[in-house]
């Protein structure tokens, strides 16, 4: 598909691409040059506080797993078996 570079270096992304990627106004895109091609990559941006909170929660979960406070499952069957056992009690 062709598009035209407009004043202020703006382009229009075709609506079928917008739809297929589920993009909407306000979404952020990373733009970079890659061997002569321009790449636009949709990105999700989260506040630093949210990321710090997730990091804290993940660190706590890892510690709990090491201390045996949370079971670890090697496959879905063992997970479901454990869930079934909990519901039977």
Biopython code that builds the backbone (N, CA, C, O; Angstrom):
import numpy as np
from Bio.PDB.StructureBuilder import StructureBuilder

atoms = [
    (1, "UNK", "N", (0.841, -1.179, 0.000)),
    (1, "UNK", "CA", (0.000, 0.000, 0.000)),
    (1, "UNK", "C", (0.882, 1.236, 0.000)),
    (1, "UNK", "O", (1.932, 1.275, 0.642)),
    (2, "UNK", "N", (0.444, 2.214, -0.712)),
    (2, "UNK", "CA", (1.183, 3.471, -0.762)),
    (2, "UNK", "C", (0.522, 4.501, 0.139)),
    (2, "UNK", "O", (-0.700, 4.534, 0.282)),
    (3, "UNK", "N", (1.342, 5.329, 0.732)),
    (3, "UNK", "CA", (0.844, 6.476, 1.487)),
    (3, "UNK", "C", (1.748, 7.641, 1.176)),
    (3, "UNK", "O", (2.844, 7.450, 0.649)),
    (4, "UNK", "N", (1.314, 8.839, 1.488)),
    (4, "UNK", "CA", (2.055, 10.053, 1.146)),
    (4, "UNK", "C", (2.608, 10.677, 2.421)),
    (4, "UNK", "O", (1.914, 10.768, 3.433)),
    (5, "UNK", "N", (3.862, 11.102, 2.358)),
    (5, "UNK", "CA", (4.445, 11.843, 3.469)),
    (5, "UNK", "C", (3.903, 13.261, 3.410)),
    (5, "UNK", "O", (4.105, 13.964, 2.420)),
    (6, "UNK", "N", (3.226, 13.680, 4.447)),
    (6, "UNK", "CA", (2.543, 14.973, 4.497)),
    (6, "UNK", "C", (3.390, 16.004, 5.249)),
    (6, "UNK", "O", (4.438, 15.681, 5.809)),
    (7, "UNK", "N", (2.916, 17.231, 5.248)),
    (7, "UNK", "CA", (3.635, 18.254, 6.029)),
    (7, "UNK", "C", (3.825, 17.785, 7.476)),
    (7, "UNK", "O", (3.020, 17.011, 7.995)),
    (8, "UNK", "N", (4.849, 18.240, 8.093)),
    (8, "UNK", "CA", (5.212, 17.868, 9.463)),
    (8, "UNK", "C", (5.535, 16.376, 9.566)),
    (8, "UNK", "O", (5.395, 15.784, 10.636)),
    (9, "UNK", "N", (5.965, 15.771, 8.462)),
    (9, "UNK", "CA", (6.394, 14.362, 8.413)),
    (9, "UNK", "C", (5.316, 13.384, 8.846)),
    (9, "UNK", "O", (5.629, 12.353, 9.441)),
    (10, "UNK", "N", (4.047, 13.684, 8.562)),
    (10, "UNK", "CA", (2.946, 12.807, 8.949)),
    (10, "UNK", "C", (2.572, 11.867, 7.815)),
    (10, "UNK", "O", (2.695, 12.205, 6.638)),
    (11, "UNK", "N", (2.103, 10.655, 8.202)),
    (11, "UNK", "CA", (1.571, 9.694, 7.241)),
    (11, "UNK", "C", (0.247, 9.177, 7.786)),
    (11, "UNK", "O", (-0.046, 9.313, 8.974)),
    (12, "UNK", "N", (-0.549, 8.581, 6.902)),
    (12, "UNK", "CA", (-1.782, 7.917, 7.318)),
    (12, "UNK", "C", (-1.576, 6.420, 7.191)),
    (12, "UNK", "O", (-1.171, 5.927, 6.138)),
    (13, "UNK", "N", (-1.857, 5.696, 8.270)),
    (13, "UNK", "CA", (-1.769, 4.236, 8.236)),
    (13, "UNK", "C", (-3.113, 3.723, 7.729)),
    (13, "UNK", "O", (-4.153, 4.104, 8.265)),
    (14, "UNK", "N", (-3.114, 2.872, 6.714)),
    (14, "UNK", "CA", (-4.381, 2.376, 6.166)),
    (14, "UNK", "C", (-5.272, 1.749, 7.234)),
    (14, "UNK", "O", (-4.791, 1.072, 8.143)),
    (15, "UNK", "N", (-6.578, 1.986, 7.109)),
    (15, "UNK", "CA", (-7.540, 1.544, 8.123)),
    (15, "UNK", "C", (-7.564, 0.021, 8.296)),
    (15, "UNK", "O", (-7.806, -0.461, 9.403)),
    (16, "UNK", "N", (-7.318, -0.744, 7.229)),
    (16, "UNK", "CA", (-7.323, -2.199, 7.382)),
    (16, "UNK", "C", (-6.163, -2.675, 8.258)),
    (16, "UNK", "O", (-6.290, -3.680, 8.958)),
    (17, "UNK", "N", (-5.041, -1.967, 8.225)),
    (17, "UNK", "CA", (-3.915, -2.309, 9.102)),
    (17, "UNK", "C", (-4.258, -1.923, 10.541)),
    (17, "UNK", "O", (-3.987, -2.680, 11.473)),
    (18, "UNK", "N", (-4.850, -0.753, 10.716)),
    (18, "UNK", "CA", (-5.272, -0.307, 12.048)),
    (18, "UNK", "C", (-6.228, -1.328, 12.653)),
    (18, "UNK", "O", (-6.082, -1.705, 13.816)),
    (19, "UNK", "N", (-7.195, -1.772, 11.876)),
    (19, "UNK", "CA", (-8.182, -2.746, 12.360)),
    (19, "UNK", "C", (-7.547, -4.090, 12.681)),
    (19, "UNK", "O", (-7.822, -4.677, 13.727)),
    (20, "UNK", "N", (-6.703, -4.575, 11.788)),
    (20, "UNK", "CA", (-6.127, -5.902, 11.998)),
    (20, "UNK", "C", (-5.209, -5.941, 13.217)),
    (20, "UNK", "O", (-5.044, -6.996, 13.830)),
    (21, "UNK", "N", (-4.613, -4.809, 13.576)),
    (21, "UNK", "CA", (-3.748, -4.755, 14.759)),
    (21, "UNK", "C", (-4.502, -4.326, 16.016)),
    (21, "UNK", "O", (-3.945, -4.338, 17.114)),
    (22, "UNK", "N", (-5.775, -3.947, 15.849)),
    (22, "UNK", "CA", (-6.570, -3.530, 17.004)),
    (22, "UNK", "C", (-6.112, -2.205, 17.587)),
    (22, "UNK", "O", (-6.261, -1.965, 18.785)),
    (23, "UNK", "N", (-5.557, -1.346, 16.748)),
    (23, "UNK", "CA", (-5.070, -0.047, 17.221)),
    (23, "UNK", "C", (-6.205, 0.953, 17.326)),
    (23, "UNK", "O", (-7.224, 0.850, 16.643)),
    (24, "UNK", "N", (-5.994, 1.931, 18.211)),
    (24, "UNK", "CA", (-6.982, 2.998, 18.345)),
    (24, "UNK", "C", (-6.246, 4.309, 18.615)),
    (24, "UNK", "O", (-5.061, 4.318, 18.948)),
    (25, "UNK", "N", (-6.963, 5.396, 18.467)),
    (25, "UNK", "CA", (-6.378, 6.713, 18.692)),
    (25, "UNK", "C", (-5.774, 6.776, 20.092)),
    (25, "UNK", "O", (-6.399, 6.366, 21.069)),
    (26, "UNK", "N", (-4.565, 7.289, 20.173)),
    (26, "UNK", "CA", (-3.881, 7.412, 21.451)),
    (26, "UNK", "C", (-2.884, 6.292, 21.721)),
    (26, "UNK", "O", (-2.039, 6.419, 22.607)),
    (27, "UNK", "N", (-2.975, 5.176, 20.954)),
    (27, "UNK", "CA", (-2.001, 4.107, 21.127)),
    (27, "UNK", "C", (-0.617, 4.618, 20.742)),
    (27, "UNK", "O", (-0.478, 5.514, 19.911)),
    (28, "UNK", "N", (0.399, 4.031, 21.362)),
    (28, "UNK", "CA", (1.767, 4.461, 21.091)),
    (28, "UNK", "C", (2.472, 3.453, 20.192)),
    (28, "UNK", "O", (2.264, 2.244, 20.300)),
    (29, "UNK", "N", (3.306, 3.978, 19.307)),
    (29, "UNK", "CA", (4.065, 3.158, 18.369)),
    (29, "UNK", "C", (5.542, 3.523, 18.484)),
    (29, "UNK", "O", (5.902, 4.696, 18.575)),
    (30, "UNK", "N", (6.380, 2.506, 18.479)),
    (30, "UNK", "CA", (7.817, 2.730, 18.409)),
    (30, "UNK", "C", (8.170, 2.777, 16.925)),
    (30, "UNK", "O", (7.719, 1.934, 16.150)),
    (31, "UNK", "N", (8.971, 3.756, 16.532)),
    (31, "UNK", "CA", (9.363, 3.873, 15.129)),
    (31, "UNK", "C", (10.887, 3.799, 15.043)),
    (31, "UNK", "O", (11.600, 4.454, 15.803)),
    (32, "UNK", "N", (11.370, 2.986, 14.097)),
    (32, "UNK", "CA", (12.815, 2.864, 13.929)),
    (32, "UNK", "C", (13.145, 2.592, 12.457)),
    (32, "UNK", "O", (12.296, 2.170, 11.672)),
    (33, "UNK", "N", (14.378, 2.845, 12.126)),
    (33, "UNK", "CA", (14.882, 2.556, 10.786)),
    (33, "UNK", "C", (15.591, 1.220, 10.857)),
    (33, "UNK", "O", (16.385, 0.985, 11.769)),
    (34, "UNK", "N", (15.313, 0.341, 9.905)),
    (34, "UNK", "CA", (15.889, -0.997, 9.899)),
    (34, "UNK", "C", (16.362, -1.338, 8.494)),
    (34, "UNK", "O", (15.574, -1.783, 7.659)),
    (35, "UNK", "N", (17.646, -1.129, 8.236)),
    (35, "UNK", "CA", (18.246, -1.416, 6.930)),
    (35, "UNK", "C", (17.472, -0.756, 5.789)),
    (35, "UNK", "O", (17.167, -1.403, 4.787)),
    (36, "UNK", "N", (17.161, 0.510, 5.938)),
    (36, "UNK", "CA", (16.480, 1.249, 4.885)),
    (36, "UNK", "C", (14.966, 1.178, 4.940)),
    (36, "UNK", "O", (14.292, 1.835, 4.146)),
    (37, "UNK", "N", (14.421, 0.401, 5.852)),
    (37, "UNK", "CA", (12.965, 0.301, 6.007)),
    (37, "UNK", "C", (12.550, 1.015, 7.290)),
    (37, "UNK", "O", (13.320, 1.081, 8.249)),
    (38, "UNK", "N", (11.338, 1.545, 7.302)),
    (38, "UNK", "CA", (10.791, 2.178, 8.495)),
    (38, "UNK", "C", (9.866, 1.165, 9.155)),
    (38, "UNK", "O", (8.966, 0.623, 8.514)),
    (39, "UNK", "N", (10.095, 0.917, 10.438)),
    (39, "UNK", "CA", (9.262, -0.038, 11.176)),
    (39, "UNK", "C", (8.469, 0.700, 12.238)),
    (39, "UNK", "O", (9.022, 1.497, 12.995)),
    (40, "UNK", "N", (7.173, 0.432, 12.292)),
    (40, "UNK", "CA", (6.284, 0.947, 13.335)),
    (40, "UNK", "C", (5.850, -0.245, 14.175)),
    (40, "UNK", "O", (5.291, -1.206, 13.646)),
    (41, "UNK", "N", (6.103, -0.192, 15.475)),
    (41, "UNK", "CA", (5.799, -1.319, 16.345)),
    (41, "UNK", "C", (4.906, -0.828, 17.487)),
    (41, "UNK", "O", (5.324, 0.022, 18.272)),
    (42, "UNK", "N", (3.671, -1.360, 17.589)),
    (42, "UNK", "CA", (2.802, -0.967, 18.702)),
    (42, "UNK", "C", (3.442, -1.381, 20.033)),
    (42, "UNK", "O", (3.991, -2.476, 20.157)),
    (43, "UNK", "N", (3.363, -0.498, 21.009)),
    (43, "UNK", "CA", (3.930, -0.778, 22.329)),
    (43, "UNK", "C", (2.921, -0.441, 23.417)),
    (43, "UNK", "O", (2.050, 0.411, 23.240)),
    (44, "UNK", "N", (3.056, -1.120, 24.532)),
    (44, "UNK", "CA", (2.263, -0.793, 25.714)),
    (44, "UNK", "C", (3.196, -0.083, 26.691)),
    (44, "UNK", "O", (4.295, -0.559, 26.973)),
    (45, "UNK", "N", (2.750, 1.043, 27.196)),
    (45, "UNK", "CA", (3.559, 1.814, 28.135)),
    (45, "UNK", "C", (2.859, 1.797, 29.485)),
    (45, "UNK", "O", (1.685, 2.151, 29.593)),
    (46, "UNK", "N", (3.594, 1.379, 30.518)),
    (46, "UNK", "CA", (3.046, 1.301, 31.868)),
    (46, "UNK", "C", (3.795, 2.268, 32.778)),
    (46, "UNK", "O", (4.993, 2.486, 32.598)),
    (47, "UNK", "N", (3.099, 2.849, 33.754)),
    (47, "UNK", "CA", (3.769, 3.743, 34.701)),
    (47, "UNK", "C", (4.846, 2.991, 35.493)),
    (47, "UNK", "O", (4.696, 1.805, 35.786)),
    (48, "UNK", "N", (5.920, 3.687, 35.831)),
    (48, "UNK", "CA", (7.026, 3.067, 36.570)),
    (48, "UNK", "C", (6.551, 2.460, 37.886)),
    (48, "UNK", "O", (7.027, 1.394, 38.275)),
    (49, "UNK", "N", (5.632, 3.112, 38.570)),
    (49, "UNK", "CA", (5.137, 2.593, 39.847)),
    (49, "UNK", "C", (4.475, 1.232, 39.669)),
    (49, "UNK", "O", (4.645, 0.342, 40.503)),
    (50, "UNK", "N", (3.726, 1.070, 38.591)),
    (50, "UNK", "CA", (3.066, -0.210, 38.300)),
    (50, "UNK", "C", (4.105, -1.304, 38.086)),
    (50, "UNK", "O", (3.959, -2.413, 38.599)),
    (51, "UNK", "N", (5.150, -0.994, 37.333)),
    (51, "UNK", "CA", (6.222, -1.960, 37.063)),
    (51, "UNK", "C", (6.936, -2.318, 38.362)),
    (51, "UNK", "O", (7.243, -3.488, 38.595)),
    (52, "UNK", "N", (7.202, -1.329, 39.208)),
    (52, "UNK", "CA", (7.848, -1.598, 40.499)),
    (52, "UNK", "C", (6.974, -2.512, 41.356)),
    (52, "UNK", "O", (7.485, -3.425, 42.004)),
    (53, "UNK", "N", (5.671, -2.276, 41.364)),
    (53, "UNK", "CA", (4.738, -3.102, 42.130)),
    (53, "UNK", "C", (4.756, -4.542, 41.619)),
    (53, "UNK", "O", (4.788, -5.482, 42.412)),
    (54, "UNK", "N", (4.738, -4.715, 40.301)),
    (54, "UNK", "CA", (4.806, -6.064, 39.727)),
    (54, "UNK", "C", (6.108, -6.754, 40.108)),
    (54, "UNK", "O", (6.113, -7.937, 40.450)),
    (55, "UNK", "N", (7.202, -6.021, 40.049)),
    (55, "UNK", "CA", (8.503, -6.580, 40.399)),
    (55, "UNK", "C", (8.491, -7.060, 41.855)),
    (55, "UNK", "O", (8.980, -8.149, 42.154)),
    (56, "UNK", "N", (7.940, -6.257, 42.747)),
    (56, "UNK", "CA", (7.846, -6.627, 44.158)),
    (56, "UNK", "C", (7.006, -7.889, 44.338)),
    (56, "UNK", "O", (7.396, -8.797, 45.071)),
    (57, "UNK", "N", (5.852, -7.945, 43.668)),
    (57, "UNK", "CA", (4.973, -9.110, 43.782)),
    (57, "UNK", "C", (5.642, -10.367, 43.242)),
    (57, "UNK", "O", (5.531, -11.434, 43.846)),
    (58, "UNK", "N", (6.335, -10.252, 42.112)),
    (58, "UNK", "CA", (7.012, -11.410, 41.521)),
    (58, "UNK", "C", (8.143, -11.877, 42.434)),
    (58, "UNK", "O", (8.326, -13.079, 42.626)),
    (59, "UNK", "N", (8.895, -10.946, 42.992)),
    (59, "UNK", "CA", (9.970, -11.313, 43.920)),
    (59, "UNK", "C", (9.412, -12.052, 45.125)),
    (59, "UNK", "O", (9.999, -13.036, 45.575)),
    (60, "UNK", "N", (8.273, -11.584, 45.658)),
    (60, "UNK", "CA", (7.646, -12.237, 46.805)),
    (60, "UNK", "C", (7.157, -13.642, 46.439)),
    (60, "UNK", "O", (7.314, -14.582, 47.218)),
    (61, "UNK", "N", (6.568, -13.776, 45.256)),
    (61, "UNK", "CA", (6.113, -15.097, 44.806)),
    (61, "UNK", "C", (7.279, -16.072, 44.649)),
    (61, "UNK", "O", (7.177, -17.235, 45.039)),
    (62, "UNK", "N", (8.389, -15.594, 44.075)),
    (62, "UNK", "CA", (9.567, -16.456, 43.929)),
    (62, "UNK", "C", (10.067, -16.917, 45.290)),
    (62, "UNK", "O", (10.426, -18.081, 45.467)),
    (63, "UNK", "N", (10.089, -16.001, 46.247)),
    (63, "UNK", "CA", (10.526, -16.341, 47.602)),
    (63, "UNK", "C", (9.570, -17.357, 48.232)),
    (63, "UNK", "O", (10.006, -18.321, 48.862)),
    (64, "UNK", "N", (8.274, -17.135, 48.060)),
    (64, "UNK", "CA", (7.280, -18.063, 48.601)),
    (64, "UNK", "C", (7.418, -19.453, 47.982)),
    (64, "UNK", "O", (7.276, -20.456, 48.681)),
    (65, "UNK", "N", (7.690, -19.521, 46.699)),
    (65, "UNK", "CA", (7.876, -20.814, 46.022)),
    (65, "UNK", "C", (9.105, -21.519, 46.591)),
    (65, "UNK", "O", (9.063, -22.719, 46.863)),
    (66, "UNK", "N", (10.194, -20.778, 46.773)),
    (66, "UNK", "CA", (11.414, -21.375, 47.330)),
    (66, "UNK", "C", (11.191, -21.882, 48.747)),
    (66, "UNK", "O", (11.801, -22.868, 49.162)),
    (67, "UNK", "N", (10.315, -21.209, 49.489)),
    (67, "UNK", "CA", (10.040, -21.602, 50.866)),
    (67, "UNK", "C", (8.907, -22.623, 50.965)),
    (67, "UNK", "O", (8.477, -22.970, 52.065)),
    (68, "UNK", "N", (8.423, -23.105, 49.818)),
    (68, "UNK", "CA", (7.392, -24.136, 49.798)),
    (68, "UNK", "C", (5.993, -23.639, 50.108)),
    (68, "UNK", "O", (5.110, -24.443, 50.406)),
    (69, "UNK", "N", (5.772, -22.342, 50.046)),
    (69, "UNK", "CA", (4.451, -21.787, 50.353)),
    (69, "UNK", "C", (3.492, -21.878, 49.169)),
    (69, "UNK", "O", (2.280, -21.746, 49.340)),
    (70, "UNK", "N", (4.030, -22.102, 47.968)),
    (70, "UNK", "CA", (3.210, -22.249, 46.761)),
    (70, "UNK", "C", (3.681, -23.483, 46.011)),
    (70, "UNK", "O", (4.884, -23.679, 45.836)),
    (71, "UNK", "N", (2.754, -24.313, 45.568)),
    (71, "UNK", "CA", (3.169, -25.500, 44.804)),
    (71, "UNK", "C", (3.659, -25.116, 43.406)),
    (71, "UNK", "O", (3.274, -24.088, 42.851)),
    (72, "UNK", "N", (4.501, -25.959, 42.871)),
    (72, "UNK", "CA", (5.000, -25.772, 41.507)),
    (72, "UNK", "C", (4.556, -26.987, 40.700)),
    (72, "UNK", "O", (4.710, -28.123, 41.149)),
    (73, "UNK", "N", (4.012, -26.754, 39.523)),
    (73, "UNK", "CA", (3.480, -27.830, 38.692)),
    (73, "UNK", "C", (4.306, -27.964, 37.421)),
    (73, "UNK", "O", (4.667, -26.969, 36.793)),
    (74, "UNK", "N", (4.598, -29.201, 37.050)),
    (74, "UNK", "CA", (5.386, -29.466, 35.846)),
    (74, "UNK", "C", (4.529, -29.549, 34.592)),
    (74, "UNK", "O", (5.039, -29.472, 33.474)),
    (75, "UNK", "N", (3.207, -29.708, 34.786)),
    (75, "UNK", "CA", (2.319, -29.795, 33.630)),
    (75, "UNK", "C", (0.901, -29.434, 34.068)),
    (75, "UNK", "O", (0.619, -29.312, 35.260)),
    (76, "UNK", "N", (0.029, -29.269, 33.103)),
    (76, "UNK", "CA", (-1.352, -28.879, 33.393)),
    (76, "UNK", "C", (-2.117, -29.970, 34.128)),
    (76, "UNK", "O", (-2.962, -29.674, 34.973)),
    (77, "UNK", "N", (-1.830, -31.226, 33.815)),
    (77, "UNK", "CA", (-2.539, -32.322, 34.476)),
    (77, "UNK", "C", (-2.331, -32.277, 35.988)),
    (77, "UNK", "O", (-3.276, -32.459, 36.756)),
    (78, "UNK", "N", (-1.082, -32.033, 36.413)),
    (78, "UNK", "CA", (-0.823, -31.988, 37.859)),
    (78, "UNK", "C", (-1.468, -30.756, 38.494)),
    (78, "UNK", "O", (-1.916, -30.818, 39.639)),
    (79, "UNK", "N", (-1.518, -29.657, 37.776)),
    (79, "UNK", "CA", (-2.210, -28.463, 38.273)),
    (79, "UNK", "C", (-3.683, -28.752, 38.476)),
    (79, "UNK", "O", (-4.235, -28.454, 39.535)),
    (80, "UNK", "N", (-4.331, -29.335, 37.466)),
    (80, "UNK", "CA", (-5.759, -29.622, 37.566)),
    (80, "UNK", "C", (-6.049, -30.669, 38.639)),
    (80, "UNK", "O", (-7.070, -30.592, 39.323)),
    (81, "UNK", "N", (-5.160, -31.641, 38.789)),
    (81, "UNK", "CA", (-5.342, -32.643, 39.840)),
    (81, "UNK", "C", (-5.301, -31.976, 41.209)),
    (81, "UNK", "O", (-6.086, -32.321, 42.092)),
    (82, "UNK", "N", (-4.393, -31.027, 41.387)),
    (82, "UNK", "CA", (-4.302, -30.304, 42.665)),
    (82, "UNK", "C", (-5.543, -29.444, 42.890)),
    (82, "UNK", "O", (-6.055, -29.364, 44.007)),
    (83, "UNK", "N", (-6.018, -28.811, 41.842)),
    (83, "UNK", "CA", (-7.241, -27.992, 41.959)),
    (83, "UNK", "C", (-8.452, -28.862, 42.298)),
    (83, "UNK", "O", (-9.283, -28.488, 43.126)),
    (84, "UNK", "N", (-8.541, -30.024, 41.649)),
    (84, "UNK", "CA", (-9.640, -30.956, 41.929)),
    (84, "UNK", "C", (-9.590, -31.437, 43.379)),
    (84, "UNK", "O", (-10.628, -31.561, 44.030)),
    (85, "UNK", "N", (-8.395, -31.705, 43.880)),
    (85, "UNK", "CA", (-8.248, -32.158, 45.263)),
    (85, "UNK", "C", (-8.692, -31.068, 46.243)),
    (85, "UNK", "O", (-9.289, -31.369, 47.277)),
    (86, "UNK", "N", (-8.405, -29.812, 45.922)),
    (86, "UNK", "CA", (-8.826, -28.700, 46.782)),
    (86, "UNK", "C", (-10.341, -28.562, 46.828)),
    (86, "UNK", "O", (-10.898, -28.220, 47.870)),
    (87, "UNK", "N", (-11.005, -28.821, 45.724)),
    (87, "UNK", "CA", (-12.462, -28.672, 45.688)),
    (87, "UNK", "C", (-13.175, -29.837, 46.376)),
    (87, "UNK", "O", (-14.320, -29.698, 46.806)),
    (88, "UNK", "N", (-12.500, -30.988, 46.480)),
    (88, "UNK", "CA", (-13.074, -32.159, 47.122)),
    (88, "UNK", "C", (-13.019, -32.054, 48.644)),
    (88, "UNK", "O", (-13.780, -32.722, 49.344)),
    (89, "UNK", "N", (-12.131, -31.226, 49.146)),
    (89, "UNK", "CA", (-11.963, -31.126, 50.609)),
    (89, "UNK", "C", (-13.071, -30.364, 51.264)),
    (89, "UNK", "O", (-13.069, -30.197, 52.484)),
]
sb = StructureBuilder()
sb.init_structure("model")
sb.init_model(0)
sb.init_chain("A")
sb.init_seg("    ")
for serial, (resi, resn, name, xyz) in enumerate(atoms, 1):
    if name == "N":
        sb.init_residue(resn, " ", resi, " ")
    sb.init_atom(name, np.array(xyz, "f"), 0.0, 1.0, " ", f" {name:<3s}", serial, name[0])
structure = sb.get_structure()
